[in-house]
Amino acid sequence: MEERHKAGRTKGVLFGGIRLGRLAGIDISIDWSLFIIFWLVALSLAMGVFPRWHPDWSSALAWTVSLSAAALFFVSVLLHELSHALVARAFGVPVSEITLFLFGGLAQMKGEPTSPGAELLIAGVGPLTSIVIGVVALLGGGWLAAEAVSLSLDNPVAFLRGVGPVATLLLWLGPINLILGIFNLIPGFPLDGGRLLRATVWWATGSMLKATRWAAATGRAFAWFLMGIGAAMALGLQVPVLGTGFLNGLWLVLIGWFLNNAAHASYRQLEDTEMLKNVPVRSMMNTHVQTVPLDLSVEDLVNRRLLLSDQRAFPVLSDDLIVGLVTLEDVRRVSSDRWGGTTVAQIMTPLSELSTVAPDNGAREALDVLVNRDINQVPVVDHGHLLGVLRRQDIMKWLMIRRQIHSN
């Protein structure tokens, strides 16, 4: 399998986490940072919100409803991101994974929309999903609380005390999802509203790069605004709706910091792919690659190749033609007492299971292969002959040098 020649797999999560499984063909992961916000949400509900609404509730009931509400909130975030992913996939944009983390969720799209219309629909479906969930939750909560409404139309406190646990949960979940949907409509890239702005500018100018630059600038301005407001709140300023306090202010600063970095990184990523346009693979591939024969023993591979070189993946040749690739990971699967009697041919990944690129392929196309296959190197092959290997680090080095040249 191609999995075998991954020399160090790129993580699908931001800080390292756990994979839950697959939904609609998309991997679902939870980042460890999610547990922080999950606990904070549950704690604030169990110790603050729900006891104020229902002072007669036992601690066990308050915690049960609070934990359920926190879990359903992140299910709502997952549905928000899943809607993005499904629409993106319908427009031919691969989505490898959805990760839930400290600031919400992230659908990891391997590519960009090919038209402003596609971008508009992909970006718009997320907030729409959150708003629909919010409306449905409010209607459900209102229906369950119908009797309490009729008994306490002019007394909100009595109304809240009169509704049951499920209705209480839904009446909290509804407004939270409405806020999530509306917040994401703010025109600050990479929020959905920023992507809607990008789609509009892209349609008007015909340039995705220019549209991304404008949307990213707007996103960074909004991020700095959030950080400024958060700092002021942390110092005691009372802000309408948002309130005041060190923790509330710190939370806004963190959100602003995250959005600023994300906007900058998103524009830089698109700028890099634009720089790679029309650049052939042969101009940045590594031609100084050690190869090994089929009959080389694993013991010799370790002692005469791996230990004497910083190379961790070796193309395997037979009659000057590439027939496979052997890596450090392949060696690790063989116990050391069997190295002498095991050959490279027995542990390598055959050519039929490898991704390869041609020397005249575009570097951008090759990068897509590396990203979509989640691998760190790809052999450059011409009619069965190995010409070199293109590694992620070769592309990154080329981009870094180009940026330094253009910055002067």
N, C-alpha and C positions, 0 to 999 in steps of 0.2 A: 504493500500500500504506500501511497505517496506520503502518508503520515511519517513514514520511517526516515525520510531524509530531511526532516525539519531540525536544523541545528539551532535549537533554542526557539520555542514557540512564543509568539507574541500573545500576551494575555488579552482576553476579551473584556476584562473588567479593569476598572481604573486603579484600584489599589490591591487587587487580589481578593477573590471571594469564592462563592460556591455556585455551581451550576445546578439549577433545579430540574431541567429537562427541556423538552421541545414543545412548542405550541405553534400549530399551523406551519410546521417545518422550520421554525426559527428557534435557536437556542435562547433559553431564558436564564439569566444569571442574577444573583443578588450580591452586591458588593458589601464587604464588611461594614462600611460606613453607614449602610442603611439601618443597621441595628441601633445606631446612635439616635437617628431621628425617629425611628419607630418607638424607642423607649421614651424619648422626650414627648412625643405626641400622646402616647398612652398615659404617661405620668401627668401631663397637664390636664387631660380629660378626667382621669381618676381622682386627682387631688384638687382640681379647681373647677372645671366647667360643670361636670355632672353633679358633684355635691351641691353646687349653687342651684342647679335646676331641680334636683331631687334630694333635699336634705334628709328625707326619710329612707333613702336607699342604704342598704348595708354596704360595707366596704367591699365585700366579695362581689356583689352585684355591680357596683360602680367599676371595679377592675375588669370584670367580665365584659361589660359593654364597651369599656374603653379599649381593651385589647382587640375586641372585634371591630371597633370603629377604625383603629389604626391599621389593622390588616385590610379592611375593605377600602381604605383610602389608597393603599399601595396597589391593590387590585385595580382600582380606578386609574392610577397612574400607568399601570401595565396595559390596560385597555387603550389608554390614550396613545401610548407608544406603539402598540400593536396595530392600531388604525393607520398610523404613519407607515409602518412597515408593509402592511398589506397593499396599500395604495401605491407605495414606491415599487413594490414587486410587480404590480400590475403594469407599471410604466417601464419595466425592464431594469430597474435599479436593484441589484442584489442587496439583501439585508441578512447579515450573518448572525446577529445576536441582539437581544434587548437586555440591557443591564439596568437594574434598579439600584440607585445609590443615594448618597446623602442629600443631593439637591433634586431628587425626583427620579427621572428615567432617561434612558438614552437608547435610541434605535440606531445601531451601528450600520450605516449604509455604505456599501463599497462602491462608491461612484456618486455622480451628481445627476440630477434630472437633465434631460436633453432638450427641454423646451420650457419657456415661461409658464405655459399652461400646466405642464406636469408639476412644476414646482409649486404653483398656486394650489393645486388639488392636494398634493402630498402635505404641504404645510397647513392647509386649512382644515383638513379632516381631524387633526388632533384636538384643537380647541373646540370644534363642533362636537366631538365625542364627549369631551369633559362637560360641556354645557348640557348635552342630552342626558348624561348620567345625573347631573345635578338636578335637572327638571324632573326626571323620573323619580329620583330619591325624594324630592320635596313633595311630589304628588302622592307617592306611596306613604310618606310620613303623615301628610295631611289627611289621607283617607283613613289611616289607622287611628289618627287622633281626632276624628270627626266629633266624637262625643265630648271630648275635652273642649274643643272649640265652641260647641254649642253652649257649654256650661260657663265659659269664661271668656266671652268675646272682648270684654273691656279690661281684662286683667291678665297680662302676659305671664306674670309669675304663677298665677293659679293654673293657667293653661299648661305651662311647662311641667308643673307638678302633677298634672292630671294625665299625662301621656305615659304609655308603657315603654319598656326598654327598647323594643324594636323601632317604634315610632321615634323615640329620642335619638337613636342611632341614625336613622334616615334623615331626620331634621337637622342633624349636624353634618352628615355626609353631603347633603344637597348643596348648601351654600359653599362648602369647601371646594366642591368640584366646579361650581360656577366661578368662584374666585380664580381657581386654577386655569379655567378656560379663558377668562378675561385677561388674566396676567400674561398668558402666553400670546395674546393678541397685541401686546405692546410692541411697537415697531423697532425692536432692538435685536439685531442678529447676535447669536443664533437662535433666539426665541422664535416661535412659529410666526409671530407678527413681523419679525425681522426678515424671515424668509418670504413672507407675503410681500413685504416691501421690495425685496430683491427681485421677486418675480415681476413686479410692476415696473421697476427700473429696467430690468432686463428686456421686457417687452417694448419699453419706450426707446431704449438706446440700441438694442440688438447685441449688447456686449455683456456676457455673464460676468467677466472679470470686473468690469466697471461697476456693475450692479452689486457685486459682492463687496467691493471696496466701499461703496456708499452705505450699504446695509451694515457692514462691519463697523464703520465709523459711527453710525447712529447707535449701534449696539454698545460700543465702548463708551460713548457719551452718556447713555442711559446707565451703564454700569458705574461710571464715576459719580453720577447723580445719586444712585443708590448708596454708594459708599459714603458720600458726603452727608446724606440724610442720616445714615446709620451712625456715623461718627458724632453728629450733632445730638442724636437721641441718646447715645451712650454718655454724653456729657450733660444730659439733663433736659434737653430741648423737648417740649411737648409738640408732637406732630399730629395734626388732625388725622383720624382713622388709625394711624400706626401707633400712636401713643408715645411713650418714652421709656427710658430704662436702659441699663448697660447691656443686658442680655438681648433685648429686642434690637438694639442698635448694632450689636456685634453680629447678630444673624443677618441683618441687611448688608453689613460690610462684607461678610463672607459670600453672600449671594452675588453682590456686585463684583467682588474679586473673581469669582468663578466665571461670571458672564464676560468680564473683560478679557480674561485669558482665553475663553472659548472663542470669542469673536476674533481675537488676534490670530489664534491657531487655525481657525477655519479659513480665514483669508490667506494666511501663509500657505496652507495646504493647497488651495486652489491655484495660488500664484506659482507654486512649485510644479504642479501638473502642467500649467501653461508653459513654463520654461522648458519642460521636457518635450514639448511638441516638436516634431520634425527632427529630433535628435536620435540618430541611429544607435542601436545597442553596441555596435562595434566601437563606438567612440568612447565608451566608458567601461567595457568589459575588462575583466582581469585575465590577461593572457599567460601570466606566469603561474600556471596551475600544475601541480604535481599529479600525475596519473599513476594508476596501479594496474597490473595484469590480473587476469582472472584467477590464475593459479597461485597467487601470492598468499601465504598463510596469514592468518589473523595475528599470529605472534610477530611476524616480520612487519605487518602493517603497523602494529603498535610500536615496536622497537625502532624501526627504520623510517617510519613516516610520521605517525602522530606525535611521538616524543621529541622529534627533531624539527618539528615545524609548527607554525601557528595555524595551519590549515586543519579543518575539522571535517571536511567532506572531500572525498577523492573520486573523480571520475574513473570508471573501470573500462579499459580498452581491450579489444581483441582484434588483431589484424588491422590496427590503426583506426578502428571504428569504435565509437562509444557504445557500450552494451549495458551500462548501469552506473550506479553511484553508491559508494559505501561511506558511512559516517561513523562518528564516535558513538552515536546512539546505537548503531547496529552492533558495534563491538561490545557494548555494555550488556547486550542480551546473551552473550556467550560467556560461560564460566571460564576463568583463566586457565584451568587445567585442560581445557579443550582447544586452546588457541593454536597449538602446534599442529593439530590434526584437522583443523577447519580452514577452508579457503575463503577468499573474498567472494568467489562465485556463489558460495552457499549462504552468505548473509546479506549480500548487496540488494538494493532495490533495482529491478530490471528497468531498462529503458522504456518499456511499454507502460510502466507505471509512473514515469517521471514527466514533469512539465519541462518543455524546452522552448527556446526562442531562436529565431534566425538572426544572423548578424545585421540584416537590414531592417529588422523590425524596429518600430519606434520605442524609445526608452519608456515613454509613457505607457505603451501597451505592455511592456515587460514588467513595469511596476504594478500594473493591474494584475498580472499573473502572480507576482509575489504576494500581493495583498489578498487577492481572492483565494489563493491556495494556502495562504498563511505559512509561507516558507521563507527562508532567508537567502537562498541562492538558487539560480536556475542555470543549467548548462546552455551554452550558445553553440548550436549545432548547424552544420551546413552539409546536407546530403550524407548524414551519418558521421561526418568528421567533426571532432570536437575542436572548436576555435578558441574557447575560453569559458569563463564562468562569470555571470553577472550577479553580484551580491547586493543586498540592500545597502550595505555600507559604501559600496562603490557609487551608488546613486546619491546617497546622502553627502558623500564627500564632494561629488561634482556640483550638487546644489549649493553646498556651503561656499565653495570657491566662487561660483557664479554670483552669489549674493554679495560676497566681499568685493568682487570686481565692480558690481553695479552700485555698491554703496560709496565707492570712492569718486 
